[in-house]
Amino acid sequence: MCGDIHPNPGPLRIVSFNCNGLTGKKKTLIEQKLTQQSIDIVCLQELKKAQVSEITFTGYNTFVHSRTVPRSDPRYMYSGGGIATLVKNSLTAKPVFSSEFTATERLDVKVETGSHSLVVVNVYAPPIGSGKDTRTDDFQCDTLPHDPHTVIVGDFNAHHSE
């Protein structure tokens, strides 16, 4: 053989879940599912956790983008988001992009699978413009990676207005 044939590392199991607050009960349920279903990558949205130390899962590297704003900041009423990408310890992973404080949260994690790599983009775009919400929708689809080795998941709150 010429050496350019690479074994297929097998399919990756990727799950996305808006947990609407990562409570102890939900964390336990997620950990059970991770084990039972042999999930490789989990993207969580709306953690509503201020402490990154609260977002750990046995057997997984955790990459977190917390939306934490001091209570004195006028943006505090919008601080309930937060996203995390969990990658099984058997895979090599590193964060490659994390959005600044904007309405839309985004966390890109590059995952190495043998001789191949994949970028997992985790997005949370909160509903905008309801009630006292004065934020503007800053989600721009054209800013997402267009690479064929990219998976984009998340909660886009893409409600139809008609």
Solvent accessible surface area in square Angstrom, and as a share of the most:
residue,aa,sasa,rsa
1,M,210,0.94
2,C,109,0.65
3,G,65,0.62
4,D,93,0.48
5,I,116,0.59
6,H,99,0.44
7,P,117,0.74
8,N,124,0.64
9,P,77,0.48
10,G,26,0.25
11,P,128,0.81
12,L,52,0.26
13,R,125,0.45
14,I,52,0.26
15,V,57,0.33
16,S,48,0.31
17,F,83,0.35
18,N,45,0.23
19,C,1,0.01
20,N,88,0.45
21,G,9,0.09
22,L,3,0.02
23,T,70,0.41
24,G,56,0.54
25,K,176,0.75
26,K,64,0.27
27,K,46,0.20
28,T,71,0.41
29,L,93,0.46
30,I,14,0.07
31,E,57,0.26
32,Q,91,0.40
33,K,86,0.37
34,L,9,0.04
35,T,113,0.66
36,Q,127,0.56
37,Q,83,0.37
38,S,62,0.40
39,I,11,0.06
40,D,21,0.11
41,I,0,0.00
42,V,4,0.03
43,C,0,0.00
44,L,1,0.00
45,Q,2,0.01
46,E,29,0.13
47,L,1,0.01
48,K,98,0.42
49,K,51,0.22
50,A,67,0.52
51,Q,105,0.47
52,V,83,0.48
53,S,89,0.57
54,E,72,0.32
55,I,1,0.01
56,T,78,0.45
57,F,6,0.03
58,T,129,0.75
59,G,34,0.33
60,Y,24,0.09
61,N,61,0.31
62,T,41,0.24
63,F,32,0.13
64,V,34,0.20
65,H,24,0.11
66,S,31,0.20
67,R,16,0.06
68,T,74,0.43
69,V,13,0.07
70,P,89,0.56
71,R,193,0.70
72,S,106,0.68
73,D,29,0.15
74,P,123,0.77
75,R,103,0.38
76,Y,74,0.28
77,M,119,0.53
78,Y,27,0.10
79,S,24,0.16
80,G,33,0.31
81,G,4,0.04
82,G,1,0.01
83,I,0,0.00
84,A,0,0.00
85,T,0,0.00
86,L,0,0.00
87,V,0,0.00
88,K,48,0.20
89,N,85,0.43
90,S,95,0.62
91,L,28,0.14
92,T,92,0.54
93,A,20,0.16
94,K,114,0.48
95,P,73,0.46
96,V,75,0.43
97,F,89,0.37
98,S,50,0.32
99,S,16,0.10
100,E,139,0.62
101,F,71,0.30
102,T,54,0.32
103,A,9,0.07
104,T,13,0.08
105,E,1,0.01
106,R,33,0.12
107,L,4,0.02
108,D,4,0.02
109,V,0,0.00
110,K,62,0.26
111,V,0,0.00
112,E,61,0.27
113,T,11,0.07
114,G,75,0.72
115,S,74,0.48
116,H,81,0.36
117,S,40,0.26
118,L,30,0.15
119,V,33,0.19
120,V,0,0.00
121,V,0,0.00
122,N,0,0.00
123,V,0,0.00
124,Y,9,0.04
125,A,8,0.06
126,P,11,0.07
127,P,65,0.41
128,I,52,0.26
129,G,55,0.53
130,S,75,0.48
131,G,84,0.81
132,K,170,0.72
133,D,21,0.11
134,T,116,0.67
135,R,51,0.19
136,T,109,0.63
137,D,94,0.49
138,D,52,0.27
139,F,56,0.23
140,Q,95,0.42
141,C,90,0.54
142,D,106,0.55
143,T,85,0.50
144,L,13,0.06
145,P,41,0.26
146,H,152,0.68
147,D,76,0.39
148,P,122,0.77
149,H,105,0.47
150,T,24,0.14
151,V,48,0.27
152,I,67,0.34
153,V,26,0.15
154,G,25,0.24
155,D,34,0.17
156,F,67,0.28
157,N,40,0.21
158,A,95,0.73
159,H,144,0.64
160,H,144,0.64
161,S,116,0.75
162,E,183,0.82
